[in-house]
Every structure is written in structure tokens, then in C-alpha cells.
Amino acid sequence: MFSYTLKNKTAFTLAEVLITLGIIGIVAALTLPALNQHYKRQEVETRLQKFYSTMNQALKQSELDNGDITTWEYNIKSNGRDNDTNVEWYNKYLAPYLKPLKVDIDNSNNYVLIYFTDGSMVLLRRAGTTYNYFPNAKNYEKLKDEFIDIETIGRSTKILGKDCFLFALMPEPNPTQNGWDYHKNKGIEPYRWHGAGTTLDLKSTTGYGCSKTGTKQYCTAVIQENGWKIPKDYPVRF
């Protein structure tokens, strides 16, 4: 049998324990919000890039069966609003080539709601030419009842570039619809109206720009221009 002796045994006082816990609490309060914001930014970056890749791969596969993407039917109303061809377009050109978690139809607005396995979702609109992508599908579920329709959401500077990101498919622009030159002969790309070719244009363009005063419709393109990374001067906090 062996024995041992503890020497110089010390103990923390209650005051010392409370001070230590207080310091830990302060550090946590300072670091956790930053960590949470960093995680949300990474989530958006990863899901945006994955969505872009997944959708364009599906389009490439669809071209093998349906011909060149520029010859597909894009029956957009003259006023740019949605019509009842959204479901038909999705079923023909995309449904066989995607593996979503589920697909819902908003019959009141004729939207096709495509939910993905990573927790994101997209609204397919305007005969397959417009895509409102939500990296977190729960954000759409929370927001949809607060607005009359997606047009209202599209004009909200508090939602675009944070909860909702815009993409467009306009490979063969209608001659009567000026402004889609950037999208000609391309697949699904971040929304760019009237070209908006440079990063400066994307940030400063009146109305559409990815800035604190803009509607942030070009924020998806700004992130793409930065290698699918949210830039340091991004106007939205997550």
C-alpha cells in the first residue's frame, strides 16, 4: 500500500470564480456573434456556388434531349409577370435533370418552388427565365406571408443580397426586351440588367446596385465576381 501527501493545496475563492466566469462571459459575448456571422457568410457562399453549378449542369443535360438552350420556349408575358407556363416549362426542361428534396407549386402565383437537400430553395418564375434563390429555405417560409407577392420582395433592400439572391436565364433575349445582352448565349447567371459588366457597375448602378442605397439585385453578381466569396465591403451584414 502506498501513500502520498498533497502539499501547498490551494482553492479558488468565490470571488475569483465569479470574476473568471464573468471574463468568460464577456469573451463569449464578443466572439460568438462574429463566429455566427462568419458561419452564415460561408453558408451563403457555399450554397450559391453549388446552386449555380447544379442548375447549369442540369441545363447541359437537358440540351442533349431538348436542343440548344437558345431554341427553348420562353413564353414571357409582355408585362414581365408570371404566367401558367412555369410548371410546364419546369417539367419539360428541368425536372428530369434535377434531384431536389421536393417540388411545390404555388398555384395562386404560378411559381415552382424547388427545395434542395442542402436546405436551400429557389422560385422558378417567368417561364424559366427568373430565379429567386434562398440559401436558407426557412427564410422564404418566414417571409412569404409578410409580402403581397415576390415582386414586393424583389424591391426590398432588406431581403435581396441577404435572404434572397437573383439569377436569370435569357440565352436568346427577345428583341423587344432590351437590357439582357450580358445573358445572351449563357446558362443561368447572376442577374445583370443592361449589362452591368464591371464590378463598379454592379455596385454603383442606380436602383439595382449592390450598395447600402441600392436594391441589391446585383449582389449575386458581385459575389460571383469575387470568386463566390462575399467581399469585405459587402453592404449587408449576416
C-alpha positions as a Markdown table, in Angstrom:
| # | Residue | x | y | z |
|---|---|---|---|---|
| 1 | Met | 0.0 | 0.0 | 0.0 |
| 2 | Phe | 1.4 | 3.3 | -1.0 |
| 3 | Ser | 0.6 | 6.7 | 0.4 |
| 4 | Tyr | 1.0 | 10.3 | -0.8 |
| 5 | Thr | 0.8 | 13.8 | 0.6 |
| 6 | Leu | -0.7 | 16.8 | -1.1 |
| 7 | Lys | 1.3 | 19.9 | -0.4 |
| 8 | Asn | 0.5 | 23.6 | -0.9 |
| 9 | Lys | -3.1 | 22.8 | -1.6 |
| 10 | Thr | -5.0 | 25.9 | -2.7 |
| 11 | Ala | -8.6 | 26.7 | -3.6 |
| 12 | Phe | -10.3 | 29.4 | -5.6 |
| 13 | Thr | -12.4 | 31.8 | -3.6 |
| 14 | Leu | -16.0 | 32.5 | -4.6 |
| 15 | Ala | -14.9 | 36.0 | -5.8 |
| 16 | Glu | -12.2 | 34.5 | -8.1 |
| 17 | Val | -14.7 | 32.1 | -9.5 |
| 18 | Leu | -17.2 | 34.8 | -10.3 |
| 19 | Ile | -14.6 | 37.0 | -11.9 |
| 20 | Thr | -13.4 | 34.1 | -14.1 |
| 21 | Leu | -16.9 | 33.3 | -15.1 |
| 22 | Gly | -17.5 | 37.0 | -15.9 |
| 23 | Ile | -14.5 | 37.1 | -18.1 |
| 24 | Ile | -15.6 | 34.0 | -19.9 |
| 25 | Gly | -19.0 | 35.5 | -20.5 |
| 26 | Ile | -17.6 | 38.7 | -21.9 |
| 27 | Val | -15.3 | 36.9 | -24.3 |
| 28 | Ala | -18.2 | 34.7 | -25.4 |
| 29 | Ala | -20.4 | 37.7 | -25.9 |
| 30 | Leu | -17.7 | 39.3 | -28.1 |
| 31 | Thr | -16.8 | 36.3 | -30.2 |
| 32 | Leu | -20.0 | 34.3 | -30.7 |
| 33 | Pro | -21.7 | 36.9 | -32.8 |
| 34 | Ala | -18.7 | 37.2 | -35.0 |
| 35 | Leu | -18.5 | 33.4 | -35.4 |
| 36 | Asn | -22.2 | 33.2 | -36.2 |
| 37 | Gln | -21.8 | 35.9 | -38.8 |
| 38 | His | -18.8 | 34.1 | -40.3 |
| 39 | Tyr | -20.8 | 30.8 | -40.4 |
| 40 | Lys | -23.7 | 32.4 | -42.2 |
| 41 | Arg | -21.5 | 34.1 | -44.8 |
| 42 | Gln | -19.8 | 30.7 | -45.5 |
| 43 | Glu | -23.2 | 29.0 | -45.8 |
| 44 | Val | -24.4 | 31.6 | -48.3 |
| 45 | Glu | -21.1 | 31.4 | -50.3 |
| 46 | Thr | -21.2 | 27.6 | -50.5 |
| 47 | Arg | -24.8 | 27.3 | -51.4 |
| 48 | Leu | -24.7 | 30.0 | -54.0 |
| 49 | Gln | -21.9 | 28.3 | -55.8 |
| 50 | Lys | -23.5 | 24.9 | -55.5 |
| 51 | Phe | -26.8 | 26.1 | -56.9 |
| 52 | Tyr | -25.1 | 27.8 | -59.8 |
| 53 | Ser | -23.2 | 24.6 | -60.6 |
| 54 | Thr | -26.2 | 22.3 | -60.1 |
| 55 | Met | -28.6 | 24.3 | -62.3 |
| 56 | Asn | -26.1 | 24.7 | -65.2 |
| 57 | Gln | -25.2 | 21.0 | -65.1 |
| 58 | Ala | -29.0 | 20.3 | -65.4 |
| 59 | Leu | -29.3 | 22.7 | -68.3 |
| 60 | Lys | -26.4 | 21.0 | -70.1 |
| 61 | Gln | -28.1 | 17.6 | -69.7 |
| 62 | Ser | -31.4 | 19.0 | -70.9 |
| 63 | Glu | -29.8 | 20.3 | -74.0 |
| 64 | Leu | -29.0 | 16.8 | -75.1 |
| 65 | Asp | -32.7 | 16.0 | -75.2 |
| 66 | Asn | -34.2 | 19.4 | -76.0 |
| 67 | Gly | -31.7 | 21.0 | -78.3 |
| 68 | Asp | -29.7 | 24.2 | -77.9 |
| 69 | Ile | -30.8 | 26.3 | -75.0 |
| 70 | Thr | -31.4 | 29.3 | -77.2 |
| 71 | Thr | -34.2 | 27.4 | -79.1 |
| 72 | Trp | -36.2 | 26.6 | -76.0 |
| 73 | Glu | -39.6 | 28.2 | -75.4 |
| 74 | Tyr | -39.6 | 31.2 | -73.0 |
| 75 | Asn | -43.2 | 32.4 | -73.1 |
| 76 | Ile | -42.8 | 35.6 | -71.0 |
| 77 | Lys | -45.8 | 37.9 | -70.7 |
| 78 | Ser | -45.3 | 41.3 | -72.3 |
| 79 | Asn | -45.6 | 42.9 | -68.8 |
| 80 | Gly | -42.9 | 40.6 | -67.4 |
| 81 | Arg | -45.3 | 39.0 | -64.9 |
| 82 | Asp | -45.7 | 35.3 | -64.2 |
| 83 | Asn | -48.0 | 33.0 | -66.2 |
| 84 | Asp | -49.2 | 29.5 | -66.1 |
| 85 | Thr | -46.4 | 28.1 | -68.3 |
| 86 | Asn | -43.9 | 28.0 | -65.4 |
| 87 | Val | -44.9 | 24.4 | -64.3 |
| 88 | Glu | -45.0 | 23.2 | -67.9 |
| 89 | Trp | -41.5 | 24.7 | -68.6 |
| 90 | Tyr | -40.0 | 23.2 | -65.4 |
| 91 | Asn | -41.5 | 19.7 | -66.2 |
| 92 | Lys | -40.0 | 19.8 | -69.7 |
| 93 | Tyr | -36.7 | 21.4 | -69.3 |
| 94 | Leu | -35.5 | 20.9 | -65.7 |
| 95 | Ala | -37.5 | 18.2 | -63.8 |
| 96 | Pro | -35.9 | 15.2 | -65.4 |
| 97 | Tyr | -32.4 | 16.5 | -64.7 |
| 98 | Leu | -32.6 | 17.6 | -61.1 |
| 99 | Lys | -32.8 | 15.6 | -57.9 |
| 100 | Pro | -34.5 | 18.0 | -55.5 |
| 101 | Leu | -35.7 | 17.2 | -52.0 |
| 102 | Lys | -39.3 | 18.2 | -53.1 |
| 103 | Val | -41.1 | 20.5 | -55.5 |
| 104 | Asp | -44.2 | 22.5 | -54.6 |
| 105 | Ile | -46.5 | 24.6 | -56.9 |
| 106 | Asp | -47.8 | 28.0 | -55.7 |
| 107 | Asn | -51.0 | 27.9 | -57.8 |
| 108 | Ser | -52.0 | 31.4 | -56.8 |
| 109 | Asn | -48.8 | 32.9 | -58.3 |
| 110 | Asn | -47.8 | 30.1 | -60.7 |
| 111 | Tyr | -44.4 | 29.8 | -59.0 |
| 112 | Val | -42.5 | 26.5 | -59.0 |
| 113 | Leu | -40.8 | 26.1 | -55.6 |
| 114 | Ile | -37.8 | 23.8 | -55.8 |
| 115 | Tyr | -36.3 | 22.6 | -52.5 |
| 116 | Phe | -32.8 | 21.2 | -52.3 |
| 117 | Thr | -31.3 | 18.7 | -49.9 |
| 118 | Asp | -28.8 | 21.3 | -48.5 |
| 119 | Gly | -31.7 | 23.3 | -47.0 |
| 120 | Ser | -32.0 | 25.9 | -49.8 |
| 121 | Met | -34.8 | 26.6 | -52.3 |
| 122 | Val | -35.5 | 28.5 | -55.4 |
| 123 | Leu | -38.6 | 30.0 | -57.0 |
| 124 | Leu | -38.7 | 29.4 | -60.8 |
| 125 | Arg | -40.6 | 32.2 | -62.4 |
| 126 | Arg | -41.4 | 33.9 | -65.8 |
| 127 | Ala | -41.3 | 30.7 | -67.9 |
| 128 | Gly | -37.9 | 29.7 | -66.6 |
| 129 | Thr | -36.1 | 33.0 | -67.0 |
| 130 | Thr | -36.1 | 34.3 | -63.4 |
| 131 | Tyr | -34.8 | 32.5 | -60.3 |
| 132 | Asn | -35.2 | 33.8 | -56.8 |
| 133 | Tyr | -32.8 | 31.7 | -54.7 |
| 134 | Phe | -33.0 | 31.4 | -50.9 |
| 135 | Pro | -29.8 | 29.8 | -49.4 |
| 136 | Asn | -32.0 | 29.0 | -46.4 |
| 137 | Ala | -35.5 | 27.8 | -47.4 |
| 138 | Lys | -36.8 | 28.7 | -43.9 |
| 139 | Asn | -36.3 | 32.4 | -44.7 |
| 140 | Tyr | -38.7 | 32.1 | -47.6 |
| 141 | Glu | -41.2 | 30.4 | -45.4 |
| 142 | Lys | -40.9 | 33.2 | -42.9 |
| 143 | Leu | -41.1 | 36.0 | -45.4 |
| 144 | Lys | -43.7 | 34.8 | -47.9 |
| 145 | Asp | -46.7 | 35.7 | -45.7 |
| 146 | Glu | -45.4 | 39.2 | -45.0 |
| 147 | Phe | -45.5 | 40.4 | -48.6 |
| 148 | Ile | -48.1 | 40.6 | -51.2 |
| 149 | Asp | -46.0 | 38.8 | -53.8 |
| 150 | Ile | -42.4 | 38.2 | -54.8 |
| 151 | Glu | -42.4 | 41.4 | -56.7 |
| 152 | Thr | -42.5 | 43.2 | -53.4 |
| 153 | Ile | -39.7 | 41.0 | -52.1 |
| 154 | Gly | -37.7 | 41.8 | -55.2 |
| 155 | Arg | -37.8 | 45.5 | -54.4 |
| 156 | Ser | -37.0 | 45.1 | -50.7 |
| 157 | Thr | -33.4 | 46.2 | -49.8 |
| 158 | Lys | -33.6 | 44.3 | -46.6 |
| 159 | Ile | -34.0 | 40.9 | -48.3 |
| 160 | Leu | -32.1 | 40.9 | -51.5 |
| 161 | Gly | -28.4 | 40.1 | -51.1 |
| 162 | Lys | -29.1 | 38.5 | -47.7 |
| 163 | Asp | -32.0 | 36.2 | -47.7 |
| 164 | Cys | -32.8 | 36.1 | -51.5 |
| 165 | Phe | -30.4 | 36.2 | -54.5 |
| 166 | Leu | -31.4 | 36.8 | -58.1 |
| 167 | Phe | -30.4 | 34.7 | -61.1 |
| 168 | Ala | -31.6 | 34.9 | -64.7 |
| 169 | Leu | -31.7 | 32.7 | -67.8 |
| 170 | Met | -32.1 | 34.7 | -71.0 |
| 171 | Pro | -29.9 | 32.9 | -73.6 |
| 172 | Glu | -31.8 | 34.4 | -76.6 |
| 173 | Pro | -33.2 | 37.7 | -75.4 |
| 174 | Asn | -36.4 | 38.9 | -77.0 |
| 175 | Pro | -35.6 | 41.9 | -79.3 |
| 176 | Thr | -38.4 | 43.9 | -77.7 |
| 177 | Gln | -36.8 | 43.4 | -74.2 |
| 178 | Asn | -33.7 | 45.5 | -74.2 |
| 179 | Gly | -31.1 | 45.1 | -71.5 |
| 180 | Trp | -30.3 | 41.3 | -71.5 |
| 181 | Asp | -27.2 | 41.4 | -73.6 |
| 182 | Tyr | -25.0 | 40.0 | -70.9 |
| 183 | His | -27.1 | 36.9 | -70.6 |
| 184 | Lys | -27.1 | 36.1 | -74.3 |
| 185 | Asn | -25.9 | 32.5 | -75.1 |
| 186 | Lys | -25.4 | 31.8 | -71.4 |
| 187 | Gly | -27.0 | 29.5 | -68.9 |
| 188 | Ile | -28.2 | 30.5 | -65.5 |
| 189 | Glu | -26.2 | 33.5 | -64.4 |
| 190 | Pro | -26.4 | 36.1 | -61.6 |
| 191 | Tyr | -28.9 | 38.7 | -62.6 |
| 192 | Arg | -27.4 | 41.6 | -64.7 |
| 193 | Trp | -29.8 | 44.1 | -66.3 |
| 194 | His | -28.5 | 46.4 | -69.0 |
| 195 | Gly | -25.1 | 44.7 | -69.0 |
| 196 | Ala | -23.7 | 45.8 | -65.7 |
| 197 | Gly | -20.4 | 44.3 | -66.8 |
| 198 | Thr | -17.9 | 45.6 | -64.3 |
| 199 | Thr | -17.8 | 45.3 | -60.5 |
| 200 | Leu | -18.0 | 49.0 | -60.3 |
| 201 | Asp | -21.2 | 49.0 | -62.3 |
| 202 | Leu | -22.6 | 46.2 | -60.1 |
| 203 | Lys | -22.1 | 48.3 | -57.0 |
| 204 | Ser | -22.9 | 51.8 | -58.2 |
| 205 | Thr | -25.7 | 51.3 | -60.8 |
| 206 | Thr | -28.7 | 53.4 | -59.6 |
| 207 | Gly | -31.5 | 51.3 | -58.3 |
| 208 | Tyr | -30.1 | 47.9 | -58.9 |
| 209 | Gly | -26.7 | 48.3 | -57.4 |
| 210 | Cys | -25.2 | 46.2 | -54.6 |
| 211 | Ser | -24.8 | 49.1 | -52.2 |
| 212 | Lys | -26.4 | 50.4 | -49.0 |
| 213 | Thr | -28.7 | 52.6 | -51.0 |
| 214 | Gly | -29.3 | 50.2 | -53.9 |
| 215 | Thr | -31.9 | 47.5 | -54.2 |
| 216 | Lys | -29.1 | 44.9 | -54.1 |
| 217 | Gln | -30.3 | 43.0 | -57.2 |
| 218 | Tyr | -26.7 | 42.8 | -58.4 |
| 219 | Cys | -25.3 | 41.4 | -55.2 |
| 220 | Thr | -25.3 | 37.9 | -56.5 |
| 221 | Ala | -23.1 | 39.0 | -59.4 |
| 222 | Val | -20.8 | 40.9 | -57.0 |
| 223 | Ile | -20.2 | 37.7 | -55.0 |
| 224 | Gln | -19.6 | 35.7 | -58.2 |
| 225 | Glu | -17.1 | 38.3 | -59.4 |
| 226 | Asn | -15.2 | 37.8 | -56.1 |
| 227 | Gly | -14.8 | 34.0 | -56.7 |
| 228 | Trp | -18.1 | 33.2 | -54.9 |
| 229 | Lys | -16.8 | 34.9 | -51.8 |
| 230 | Ile | -18.6 | 37.7 | -50.1 |
| 231 | Pro | -16.3 | 40.7 | -50.3 |
| 232 | Lys | -15.2 | 42.7 | -47.3 |
| 233 | Asp | -17.0 | 45.8 | -48.4 |
| 234 | Tyr | -20.3 | 43.9 | -48.8 |
| 235 | Pro | -23.2 | 46.2 | -47.8 |
| 236 | Val | -25.2 | 43.6 | -45.9 |
| 237 | Arg | -24.5 | 42.0 | -42.5 |
| 238 | Phe | -25.5 | 38.4 | -41.9 |
